[in-house]
Amino acid sequence: MPQELDQPQESRPARGSEAMDVTGMWVTADGHIRQELRADGRYDEARGTRRSAYTGSYTVTGSHLDYVDDTGFTATGDIRDGVLFHEHLVLYREGHPRPEG
């Protein structure tokens, strides 16, 4: 069976599901936490002035994300209405409107 060349293996959706395009920078409303989801299936999360506070890999199934930190810690996230709910965090795609508040 031919492999898809435009999407890395790590971030490919499970067969039979359509994965959302999640790549790019996601930020909290206050900008303190910035999570870059890369096309190669890796993520890099900055917290305040601390660059690369957390790094690891992620996979996408539909609108659900599964994260594995480089230290072995696991987490999940879901995108609803263009907003990434990652454990206790709420992140917005950089450059897209954020709710007032």
C-alpha positions as CSV (number, residue, x, y, z in Angstrom):
1,M,0.0,0.0,0.0
2,P,1.5,3.4,-1.0
3,Q,2.5,5.8,1.8
4,E,1.3,9.3,1.9
5,L,4.2,11.6,1.3
6,D,2.7,14.9,2.3
7,Q,2.1,14.1,6.0
8,P,4.6,12.6,8.4
9,Q,3.8,9.1,9.8
10,E,3.6,10.5,13.4
11,S,0.8,12.9,12.7
12,R,-1.3,10.8,10.3
13,P,-4.9,10.2,11.4
14,A,-6.0,6.7,12.2
15,R,-7.4,4.9,9.1
16,G,-11.1,5.8,8.6
17,S,-10.9,9.2,10.3
18,E,-10.3,12.6,9.0
19,A,-7.7,14.5,11.0
20,M,-7.9,18.3,11.4
21,D,-5.0,20.4,10.4
22,V,-3.5,21.3,13.8
23,T,-0.1,22.5,12.7
24,G,1.0,26.0,13.8
25,M,1.3,28.0,16.9
26,W,-1.4,27.8,19.6
27,V,-1.4,30.3,22.5
28,T,-3.3,30.9,25.7
29,A,-5.4,34.1,25.8
30,D,-2.8,35.8,27.9
31,G,0.1,34.6,25.6
32,H,1.9,33.0,28.6
33,I,1.9,29.5,27.1
34,R,2.8,29.0,23.4
35,Q,2.5,25.5,21.9
36,E,3.9,24.9,18.4
37,L,2.5,21.8,16.7
38,R,4.9,21.0,13.9
39,A,4.1,19.1,10.7
40,D,6.6,16.4,11.6
41,G,4.5,15.2,14.6
42,R,6.6,17.1,17.2
43,Y,5.5,19.8,19.6
44,D,7.5,22.5,21.4
45,E,5.8,24.3,24.3
46,A,7.1,27.6,25.8
47,R,6.0,28.9,29.1
48,G,6.6,32.6,29.8
49,T,10.3,33.3,29.0
50,R,11.1,29.6,29.3
51,R,11.6,28.3,25.7
52,S,11.1,24.6,25.1
53,A,9.7,24.0,28.5
54,Y,8.0,20.8,27.2
55,T,8.8,19.0,24.0
56,G,7.6,15.7,22.6
57,S,5.5,14.1,19.9
58,Y,1.8,14.1,19.2
59,T,-0.7,12.2,17.0
60,V,-4.1,13.3,15.7
61,T,-7.2,11.3,15.3
62,G,-10.1,13.4,14.0
63,S,-10.1,16.4,16.3
64,H,-8.4,14.5,19.2
65,L,-4.7,14.8,20.0
66,D,-2.5,12.5,22.1
67,Y,0.7,13.9,23.4
68,V,3.8,12.0,24.7
69,D,6.4,14.3,26.3
70,D,10.1,13.5,25.8
71,T,10.2,12.5,29.5
72,G,7.4,10.0,29.0
73,F,4.5,12.1,30.4
74,T,1.3,11.7,28.4
75,A,-1.6,14.2,27.9
76,T,-4.6,14.7,25.6
77,G,-6.3,17.5,23.8
78,D,-9.4,18.1,21.7
79,I,-10.2,20.9,19.3
80,R,-13.7,22.2,19.4
81,D,-14.9,25.2,17.4
82,G,-11.3,26.1,16.5
83,V,-10.1,26.1,20.2
84,L,-7.6,23.6,21.5
85,F,-8.6,22.2,25.0
86,H,-5.3,20.6,26.2
87,E,-5.8,19.2,29.7
88,H,-6.5,22.3,31.8
89,L,-5.3,24.8,29.1
90,V,-7.4,26.6,26.6
91,L,-5.3,27.6,23.5
92,Y,-6.2,29.6,20.4
93,R,-4.5,29.4,17.0
94,E,-2.2,32.3,16.6
95,G,-3.5,35.0,14.3
96,H,-7.1,33.9,14.7
97,P,-9.7,35.9,16.8
98,R,-9.9,35.2,20.5
99,P,-12.9,35.7,22.7
100,E,-13.1,38.9,24.6
101,G,-12.8,38.6,28.4
